[in-house]
Amino acid sequence: MRLFDKRTPLQKEWDKLEVQEQRFLQKRLEKKESILNQKLEEKIPPKLQGTLDAAFAKAFALIFEKGTGIIEKTYQREKLEQDYQVRQYTADVKQDSKSLRAFSKKARDTGTKNLLLSGASGIGMGVLGIGLPDIPVFTGMILKNIYETALHYGYSYESREEKYFILLLIQGAISYGETLCEIDGKLNEFISCGTLPEEYQEKKQIEETAGALSKELLYMKVLQGIPVVGAVGGAYDAIYMKRITEYAGLKYRHRYLDAQKSGMK
């Protein structure tokens, strides 16, 4: 405990966030392959990875192009934006830790609700033996969760810049070791400058994020395609959703606090 702690509430929240971010990175220094994955590996058809890559890429492209409006029907965007403005006004007036923590609390509550929906959906699909067709639903749930998190912190999600940030978030959340650290650095760089990298191609980033997701979920989606037993694979939807939710919460909070420090919010 620090006696006579002269740090501002904002600095205290920033220091706490840095510890949480480092903890997230440390926990994922290396990937430990499960015994179940090792046993399933020999049963995977050679072309299935490519099929899964394409399915995730198609889901992202379709939702970005036509599906955002459909996702927005599952929550009240205008109300979330108004709630953010109220929280921001309170934070500007009070300038204390409690008002700053209100943003992450709201995002956490939403994440928990979406986590339950994702788990129920994945298990239900698994019991019925639906694996690969679940991908658009799962992708939509991921984006719904991130969109709501963004709104809680006062950010939108329609522009190319925001889509880049979101795609990187998802890719980073399911990565490990040096790859995760590299993506985390890219996210922090975007937070600092707010611009796209030179020669950025959205299609390529979609393919990279889709590839990372499909590689991580390959065995579970195969298992999910087996009736009844697939409930185990479907439950992994919630596990990966939890990881993406946690990382998105950290990076949007990083973005928000960074803007507060520089007086941009």
C-alpha positions in Angstrom: 0.0 0.0 0.0 1.3 3.4 -0.9 1.3 6.1 1.8 0.6 9.6 0.6 0.0 8.3 -2.9 0.0 11.4 -5.1 -1.0 9.7 -8.3 -4.2 11.1 -9.9 -7.2 8.7 -10.2 -6.5 8.6 -14.0 -2.9 7.6 -13.4 -4.0 4.9 -10.9 -6.4 3.4 -13.4 -3.7 3.5 -16.1 -1.2 1.7 -13.9 -3.7 -0.9 -13.0 -4.5 -1.4 -16.7 -0.8 -1.9 -17.6 -0.6 -4.7 -15.0 -3.7 -6.4 -16.4 -2.4 -6.1 -20.0 0.9 -7.7 -19.0 -0.9 -10.5 -17.2 -2.9 -11.3 -20.3 0.3 -11.4 -22.4 2.2 -13.5 -19.8 -0.6 -16.1 -19.6 -0.3 -16.7 -23.4 3.4 -16.9 -23.9 3.1 -20.3 -25.4 0.3 -22.6 -26.5 -0.3 -25.9 -24.8 -2.0 -28.3 -27.2 -4.7 -30.3 -25.5 -4.8 -34.2 -25.6 -8.2 -34.0 -27.3 -6.7 -31.9 -30.1 -3.8 -34.3 -30.5 -6.3 -37.2 -30.9 -8.5 -35.3 -33.3 -5.6 -34.2 -35.5 -5.2 -37.5 -37.3 -9.0 -37.6 -38.1 -9.1 -34.1 -39.8 -9.5 -34.2 -43.6 -6.6 -32.3 -45.3 -8.9 -29.8 -47.0 -10.9 -28.9 -44.0 -8.6 -26.1 -42.7 -9.0 -24.3 -46.0 -12.7 -24.7 -45.9 -12.8 -23.3 -42.4 -10.5 -20.4 -43.3 -12.9 -19.5 -46.2 -16.0 -19.8 -44.0 -14.7 -17.3 -41.4 -13.4 -14.9 -44.1 -16.8 -15.0 -45.8 -18.6 -14.4 -42.5 -16.5 -11.3 -41.7 -16.8 -9.8 -45.2 -20.6 -10.4 -45.3 -21.2 -8.9 -41.8 -19.0 -5.9 -42.5 -20.8 -5.3 -45.8 -24.4 -6.1 -45.0 -24.7 -7.5 -41.5 -23.9 -4.6 -39.1 -27.5 -3.3 -39.3 -28.8 -6.7 -38.4 -26.5 -6.9 -35.4 -27.6 -3.5 -34.3 -31.2 -4.8 -34.0 -30.0 -6.8 -31.0 -29.2 -3.8 -28.8 -30.2 -0.1 -28.6 -27.3 1.8 -30.0 -28.8 5.2 -29.4 -29.3 4.4 -25.7 -25.8 3.0 -25.3 -24.4 6.2 -26.9 -26.5 8.4 -24.5 -25.4 6.3 -21.5 -21.8 6.8 -22.5 -22.3 10.6 -22.7 -23.8 10.5 -19.1 -20.8 8.5 -17.8 -18.4 10.8 -19.6 -20.0 13.9 -18.1 -19.8 12.3 -14.6 -16.2 11.5 -15.1 -15.4 15.0 -16.3 -17.1 16.5 -13.3 -16.0 14.1 -10.5 -12.6 13.1 -11.9 -12.4 10.1 -9.5 -11.6 6.4 -9.8 -15.2 5.3 -9.4 -16.4 7.3 -12.4 -13.5 6.1 -14.5 -14.2 2.4 -13.6 -17.9 2.8 -14.6 -16.9 2.4 -18.2 -15.2 -1.0 -17.7 -18.0 -2.2 -15.4 -20.6 -1.5 -18.0 -18.5 -3.3 -20.7 -18.0 -6.2 -18.4 -21.7 -6.6 -17.7 -22.4 -6.7 -21.4 -19.6 -9.2 -22.1 -21.0 -11.5 -19.4 -24.5 -11.4 -21.0 -23.1 -12.1 -24.5 -20.9 -14.9 -23.2 -24.0 -16.7 -21.9 -25.7 -16.3 -25.2 -22.6 -17.6 -27.1 -22.3 -20.6 -24.8 -26.0 -21.5 -25.1 -25.9 -21.1 -28.9 -22.7 -23.2 -29.3 -23.9 -26.0 -27.1 -27.3 -26.1 -28.8 -25.6 -26.3 -32.3 -23.3 -29.0 -31.0 -26.1 -31.2 -29.6 -27.8 -31.0 -33.0 -24.5 -31.9 -34.7 -24.1 -28.5 -36.4 -20.4 -27.5 -36.7 -19.4 -25.4 -39.7 -22.8 -23.8 -40.3 -22.4 -22.3 -36.8 -19.6 -20.0 -38.0 -21.7 -17.0 -39.2 -23.6 -17.1 -35.9 -20.4 -17.3 -33.9 -18.7 -14.5 -35.9 -21.8 -12.4 -35.5 -21.8 -12.9 -31.7 -18.1 -11.9 -31.6 -18.8 -8.7 -33.5 -21.9 -7.9 -31.5 -19.9 -8.2 -28.3 -17.1 -5.9 -29.6 -19.5 -3.4 -31.1 -21.3 -3.0 -27.7 -17.9 -2.7 -25.9 -16.9 0.0 -28.4 -20.0 2.0 -27.7 -19.6 1.7 -23.9 -16.2 3.5 -24.4 -17.6 6.1 -26.9 -16.2 4.5 -30.1 -17.9 3.6 -33.3 -17.2 0.6 -35.5 -18.2 1.4 -39.1 -15.0 3.0 -40.6 -12.1 1.1 -42.2 -9.9 2.3 -39.2 -12.3 0.8 -36.7 -12.7 -2.5 -38.6 -8.9 -2.8 -38.7 -8.8 -2.3 -34.9 -11.6 -4.9 -34.4 -10.0 -7.5 -36.7 -6.6 -7.0 -34.9 -8.3 -7.4 -31.5 -9.8 -10.7 -32.5 -6.6 -12.0 -34.1 -4.6 -11.0 -31.0 -7.0 -12.5 -28.5 -6.5 -16.0 -30.0 -2.8 -15.7 -30.6 0.2 -16.7 -28.5 3.8 -15.7 -27.7 5.6 -13.4 -30.2 2.6 -13.2 -32.5 0.4 -11.9 -29.7 3.0 -9.4 -28.6 3.4 -8.2 -32.2 -0.3 -7.7 -32.7 -0.6 -6.0 -29.3 2.1 -3.6 -30.4 0.2 -2.8 -33.6 -3.0 -2.1 -31.5 -1.1 0.2 -29.3 0.4 2.0 -32.3 -3.1 2.5 -33.7 -4.3 3.8 -30.4 -1.5 6.3 -30.4 -1.8 7.6 -34.0 -5.3 6.5 -35.1 -4.3 5.9 -38.7 -4.1 2.8 -40.9 -0.7 1.3 -41.7 0.7 2.1 -45.1 -0.5 -0.3 -47.9 -3.2 -1.7 -45.6 -5.6 -4.0 -47.3 -8.8 -4.9 -45.5 -9.3 -8.2 -47.4 -5.8 -9.4 -46.4 -6.5 -8.5 -42.7 -9.8 -10.3 -42.8 -8.0 -13.4 -44.2 -5.4 -13.2 -41.5 -8.0 -12.9 -38.7 -10.1 -15.6 -40.2 -7.1 -17.9 -40.5 -6.2 -17.4 -36.9 -9.7 -18.2 -35.8 -10.1 -21.3 -37.9 -6.7 -22.7 -36.9 -7.6 -22.2 -33.2 -11.2 -23.6 -33.6 -10.6 -26.3 -36.2 -10.8 -29.4 -33.9 -13.7 -28.0 -31.9 -15.8 -27.3 -34.9 -15.2 -30.9 -36.2 -16.2 -32.2 -32.8 -19.2 -29.9 -32.7 -20.4 -31.6 -36.0 -21.0 -34.9 -34.1 -24.5 -35.0 -32.6 -24.7 -34.9 -28.8 -20.9 -35.3 -28.3 -20.6 -32.0 -30.2 -21.9 -30.1 -27.1 -18.4 -30.3 -25.8 -17.1 -28.6 -29.0 -19.9 -26.1 -28.9 -19.0 -25.1 -25.3 -15.6 -23.9 -26.6 -17.4 -21.1 -28.4 -17.9 -19.5 -25.0 -14.3 -20.2 -24.0 -12.9 -18.3 -27.0 -15.6 -15.6 -26.7 -14.5 -15.1 -23.1 -10.9 -14.6 -24.3 -11.9 -12.2 -27.0 -14.1 -10.3 -24.6 -11.4 -9.9 -22.1 -8.8 -8.7 -24.6 -11.3 -6.3 -26.3 -12.1 -4.9 -22.8 -8.5 -4.3 -22.1 -7.6 -2.6 -25.4 -10.7 -0.4 -25.5 -10.0 0.7 -21.9 -6.4 1.4 -23.0 -7.7 3.5 -25.8 -10.1 5.3 -23.6 -7.6 6.1 -20.8 -5.0 7.1 -23.4 -7.5 9.6 -24.9 -8.3 10.9 -21.4 -4.6 11.4 -20.6 -4.1 13.4 -23.8 -7.3 15.4 -23.3 -9.0 13.9 -26.5 -12.1 12.5 -24.7 
